């Protein structure tokens, strides 16, 4: 009996390995081997197409990384990423929880509103960037405004007209041209955040809220003291997902503004694309990619470790 059980287990294990082996092989080659190749390239002198074709590999160590962090454009990119990530996450979380609370009240026509709020999720970042580029196109001020500036002109609010994503103004290294980009990104992902919070609100036992109401708690106190603390795991998960998106943002910014005047809306991914595929500086482009990988890993790895610890405790 024991021998048969062992044989069945071995057979199941072999079948499982056979089924998973194509995926394991694909992930190994197209993820880890490519990461290793990028690290190797980032420590080479392959900063011209001719050197790449020659195949001559000259190890330069961290030289490309040192030059990269001394590059004013990359320094500006890091500041842009920092501010974009901060305001993008805050905007999505704020809009997400507000929309979730409104939808959770089951007001008349809530299904229509829920679909409207979720609609941006079905649109690609490229489409979002293109549409919001039309909206925030400043036009030639003050004589020929466009987009939102034209609306301000029609309403007699000319004082609110602004150059939007073409502005070169900054405050504490925050380029104000990022504001329309952040608005577009928040519009795209706030519905997704709403869906996360809505699932969390629907999962809270009604007995908890009813007990708080019996004790005389106001609707605001019920939300802040009872519901919101129970939504902390969802908030943490949303921050991880949104942070991952913001750190590697490319398509939205590229379609909407590109690098902008003076690189005011530039991002590391755009810099990597232009450096690698336009300037043929493959080593520097690989170095930018590895820096982006490290930034994403700093966000993702603690979350994965925490989730793994919880699974171990439960098991």
C-alpha positions as CSV (number, residue, x, y, z in Angstrom):
1,X,0.0,0.0,0.0
2,X,2.7,2.4,1.0
3,X,4.7,1.6,-2.2
4,X,1.7,2.3,-4.4
5,X,1.1,5.7,-2.7
6,X,4.8,6.7,-3.2
7,X,4.5,5.7,-6.9
8,X,1.4,7.7,-7.4
9,X,3.0,10.7,-5.8
10,X,6.0,10.4,-8.0
11,X,3.8,10.0,-11.1
12,X,1.8,13.2,-10.2
13,X,5.1,15.1,-9.6
14,X,6.5,14.0,-13.0
15,X,3.2,15.0,-14.7
16,X,3.2,18.3,-12.9
17,X,6.8,19.0,-14.0
18,X,6.0,18.0,-17.6
19,X,3.1,20.4,-17.7
20,X,5.0,23.3,-16.0
21,X,8.3,22.7,-17.8
22,X,7.4,24.8,-21.0
23,X,6.4,27.8,-18.8
24,X,9.5,27.4,-16.6
25,X,11.7,27.3,-19.6
26,X,10.1,30.3,-21.2
27,X,10.3,32.3,-18.0
28,X,13.9,31.3,-17.5
29,X,14.9,32.4,-21.0
30,X,12.7,35.5,-21.6
31,X,13.0,36.9,-18.0
32,X,16.1,35.8,-16.1
33,X,18.4,35.2,-19.0
34,X,17.5,38.5,-20.5
35,X,17.9,40.3,-17.2
36,X,21.4,38.7,-16.9
37,X,22.2,39.7,-20.5
38,X,21.1,43.3,-19.7
39,X,23.3,43.4,-16.6
40,X,26.2,42.1,-18.7
41,X,25.5,44.7,-21.4
42,X,25.3,47.6,-18.9
43,X,28.8,46.8,-17.8
44,X,30.3,46.9,-21.3
45,X,31.5,49.5,-23.7
46,X,28.6,48.8,-26.2
47,X,27.6,52.5,-26.6
48,X,27.7,52.4,-30.4
49,X,26.2,50.2,-33.1
50,X,29.6,49.4,-34.5
51,X,30.8,48.0,-31.2
52,X,27.7,46.0,-30.8
53,X,28.1,44.4,-34.3
54,X,31.8,43.7,-33.6
55,X,30.9,41.6,-30.6
56,X,34.0,42.7,-28.8
57,X,33.1,42.8,-25.1
58,X,35.1,45.2,-22.9
59,X,34.2,45.1,-19.2
60,X,33.9,48.7,-17.8
61,X,32.3,47.8,-14.5
62,X,30.0,50.5,-13.0
63,X,31.3,53.2,-15.3
64,X,28.0,53.5,-17.2
65,X,26.0,53.7,-13.9
66,X,28.3,56.5,-12.6
67,X,27.9,58.5,-15.8
68,X,24.2,57.9,-15.7
69,X,23.7,59.3,-12.2
70,X,25.8,62.3,-13.2
71,X,23.6,63.0,-16.2
72,X,21.3,66.0,-15.5
73,X,18.5,64.5,-17.6
74,X,18.5,61.2,-15.6
75,X,18.5,63.2,-12.4
76,X,15.5,65.1,-13.6
77,X,13.9,61.8,-14.6
78,X,14.3,60.5,-11.0
79,X,12.7,63.6,-9.6
80,X,9.8,63.3,-12.1
81,X,9.3,59.6,-11.2
82,X,9.3,60.4,-7.5
83,X,6.7,63.1,-7.8
84,X,4.6,61.3,-10.4
85,X,4.5,58.2,-8.2
86,X,3.6,60.1,-5.0
87,X,0.8,62.1,-6.5
88,X,-0.4,59.3,-8.8
89,X,-0.8,56.9,-5.8
90,X,-2.4,59.6,-3.6
91,X,-4.8,60.6,-6.3
92,X,-5.9,57.1,-7.2
93,X,-6.3,56.1,-3.5
94,X,-8.4,59.2,-2.8
95,X,-10.6,59.0,-5.8
96,X,-10.9,55.2,-5.5
97,X,-12.1,55.3,-1.9
98,X,-14.6,58.1,-2.6
99,X,-16.1,56.4,-5.6
100,X,-16.2,53.1,-3.8
101,X,-18.1,54.6,-0.9
102,X,-20.6,56.3,-3.3
103,X,-21.2,53.1,-5.3
104,X,-21.5,51.0,-2.1
105,X,-24.5,53.0,-1.0
106,X,-26.6,51.4,-3.8
107,X,-28.1,54.6,-5.0
108,X,-30.4,54.6,-8.0
109,X,-28.6,53.9,-11.2
110,X,-25.5,52.7,-9.3
111,X,-24.8,50.1,-12.0
112,X,-24.5,52.8,-14.7
113,X,-22.1,54.8,-12.5
114,X,-20.0,51.8,-11.7
115,X,-19.6,51.0,-15.4
116,X,-18.7,54.6,-16.1
117,X,-16.1,54.7,-13.3
118,X,-14.6,51.4,-14.6
119,X,-14.6,52.4,-18.2
120,X,-11.1,54.0,-18.2
121,X,-9.7,50.5,-17.3
122,X,-10.7,49.3,-20.8
123,X,-8.8,52.0,-22.5
124,X,-5.1,51.7,-23.2
125,X,-2.6,54.2,-21.9
126,X,-1.8,55.2,-25.4
127,X,-5.4,56.2,-26.1
128,X,-5.6,57.9,-22.7
129,X,-2.5,59.9,-23.5
130,X,-3.7,60.9,-26.9
131,X,-7.2,62.1,-25.7
132,X,-5.8,64.0,-22.7
133,X,-3.2,65.6,-25.0
134,X,-6.1,67.1,-27.0
135,X,-7.8,68.3,-23.7
136,X,-4.7,69.9,-22.3
137,X,-3.2,71.3,-25.5
138,X,-2.6,74.9,-24.5
139,X,-2.8,76.5,-28.0
140,X,-1.1,79.8,-28.7
141,X,-1.9,82.0,-25.7
142,X,-3.5,84.4,-25.3
143,X,-4.9,84.8,-28.8
144,X,-5.6,81.3,-29.9
145,X,-6.3,79.0,-26.9
146,X,-7.2,75.3,-27.3
147,X,-8.6,72.5,-25.1
148,X,-9.3,73.5,-21.5
149,X,-7.9,76.9,-22.2
150,X,-10.5,77.5,-24.9
151,X,-13.2,76.5,-22.3
152,X,-11.8,79.0,-19.9
153,X,-11.8,81.7,-22.6
154,X,-15.5,81.0,-23.4
155,X,-16.3,81.3,-19.7
156,X,-14.4,84.5,-19.3
157,X,-11.9,82.8,-16.9
158,X,-8.8,83.8,-18.9
159,X,-6.8,84.1,-15.7
160,X,-6.9,80.3,-15.3
161,X,-5.4,79.7,-18.7
162,X,-2.0,78.0,-18.5
163,X,0.6,76.3,-20.7
164,X,-0.2,72.9,-19.1
165,X,2.3,70.1,-20.2
166,X,4.4,72.7,-22.2
167,X,5.1,74.7,-19.0
168,X,8.7,74.9,-17.9
169,X,8.0,76.1,-14.4
170,X,9.0,74.1,-11.4
171,X,8.8,74.1,-7.6
172,X,11.1,72.1,-5.4
173,X,12.2,70.1,-8.5
174,X,8.6,69.3,-9.2
175,X,8.0,70.2,-12.9
176,X,4.5,71.7,-13.1
177,X,4.1,70.2,-16.6
178,X,3.6,66.8,-14.8
179,X,0.2,68.0,-13.4
180,X,-1.8,67.1,-16.6
181,X,0.0,63.8,-16.9
182,X,-0.9,62.9,-13.3
183,X,-4.5,63.9,-13.9
184,X,-4.7,61.6,-16.9
185,X,-3.0,58.7,-15.1
186,X,-5.4,59.1,-12.1
187,X,-8.4,59.2,-14.4
188,X,-7.2,55.9,-15.9
189,X,-6.5,54.0,-12.7
190,X,-9.0,55.4,-10.2
191,X,-11.7,53.0,-11.4
192,X,-9.4,50.1,-10.8
193,X,-8.7,51.3,-7.3
194,X,-12.4,51.8,-6.7
195,X,-13.0,48.2,-7.7
196,X,-10.5,47.0,-5.1
197,X,-12.0,49.2,-2.3
198,X,-15.6,48.2,-3.3
199,X,-14.7,44.5,-3.0
200,X,-13.3,45.3,0.4
201,X,-16.3,47.3,1.6
202,X,-18.7,44.5,0.4
203,X,-16.7,42.0,2.4
204,X,-17.0,43.8,5.7
205,X,-19.6,42.0,7.9
206,X,-22.7,44.1,8.4
207,X,-22.8,43.1,12.1
208,X,-19.8,45.3,12.7
209,X,-21.3,48.4,11.2
210,X,-24.7,47.8,12.8
211,X,-23.1,47.4,16.2
212,X,-21.3,50.7,15.8
213,X,-24.5,52.4,14.7
214,X,-26.3,51.0,17.8
215,X,-23.5,52.5,19.9
216,X,-24.4,55.9,18.5
217,X,-21.6,56.3,15.9
218,X,-22.2,58.7,13.0
219,X,-21.8,57.5,9.4
220,X,-18.4,59.2,9.3
221,X,-17.3,57.5,12.5
222,X,-18.5,54.1,11.2
223,X,-16.4,54.6,8.1
224,X,-13.3,56.0,9.8
225,X,-13.3,53.8,12.9
226,X,-14.7,50.6,11.6
227,X,-14.5,50.2,7.8
228,X,-11.3,52.1,7.0
229,X,-9.0,50.1,9.3
230,X,-10.3,46.9,7.7
231,X,-9.4,48.3,4.3
232,X,-5.7,48.7,5.2
233,X,-4.6,45.4,3.4
234,X,-6.4,46.6,0.3
235,X,-4.8,50.0,0.5
236,X,-1.4,48.4,0.8
237,X,-2.0,46.1,-2.2
238,X,-3.3,49.0,-4.3
239,X,-0.2,51.1,-3.4
240,X,2.1,48.2,-4.5
241,X,0.3,47.8,-7.8
242,X,0.0,51.5,-8.5
243,X,3.7,52.0,-7.5
244,X,4.8,49.3,-9.9
245,X,2.8,50.9,-12.7
246,X,4.2,54.4,-12.0
247,X,7.8,53.4,-11.8
248,X,7.8,51.9,-15.3
249,X,5.4,54.3,-16.9
250,X,6.1,54.9,-20.6
251,X,3.1,54.7,-23.0
252,X,0.9,57.3,-21.4
253,X,3.6,59.9,-21.1
254,X,5.1,59.1,-24.5
255,X,1.7,59.5,-26.2
256,X,0.7,62.5,-24.3
257,X,3.7,64.7,-23.9
258,X,6.9,62.8,-24.8
259,X,9.9,64.3,-22.9
260,X,8.4,67.7,-23.1
261,X,10.3,71.0,-23.4
262,X,13.5,70.8,-21.5
263,X,12.6,67.2,-20.5
264,X,10.1,68.5,-18.0
265,X,7.9,65.4,-18.4
266,X,10.7,62.9,-19.2
267,X,10.7,59.5,-17.5
268,X,13.4,56.8,-17.2
269,X,11.5,54.5,-19.6
270,X,11.4,57.2,-22.3
271,X,15.1,58.0,-21.7
272,X,15.9,54.3,-22.0
273,X,13.9,54.0,-25.2
274,X,15.6,57.0,-26.9
275,X,19.1,56.0,-25.6
276,X,18.8,52.4,-26.8
277,X,16.9,52.5,-30.0
278,X,17.6,56.0,-31.3
279,X,21.1,56.8,-30.0
280,X,22.3,53.2,-30.2
281,X,23.9,53.5,-26.7
282,X,23.0,50.0,-25.7
283,X,25.1,49.8,-22.5
284,X,23.7,53.1,-21.1
285,X,20.1,52.0,-22.1
286,X,20.7,48.7,-20.3
287,X,21.9,50.5,-17.2
288,X,18.7,52.6,-17.2
289,X,16.7,49.4,-17.5
290,X,18.5,47.8,-14.6
291,X,18.0,50.9,-12.4
292,X,14.3,50.7,-13.2
293,X,14.3,47.0,-12.3
294,X,15.8,47.8,-9.0
295,X,13.3,50.5,-8.2
296,X,10.4,48.1,-9.0
297,X,12.0,45.4,-7.0
298,X,12.3,47.7,-4.0
299,X,8.5,48.1,-4.1
300,X,7.5,44.5,-5.0
301,X,9.9,42.3,-3.0
302,X,8.9,43.4,0.5
303,X,5.2,42.8,-0.5
304,X,6.1,39.3,-1.8
305,X,8.1,38.5,1.3
306,X,5.2,39.6,3.6
307,X,2.7,37.6,1.6
308,X,4.9,34.5,1.7
309,X,5.3,34.8,5.5
310,X,1.5,35.0,5.9
311,X,1.1,31.9,3.8
312,X,3.6,30.0,5.9
313,X,1.9,31.0,9.1
314,X,-1.5,29.9,7.8
315,X,-0.2,26.6,6.6
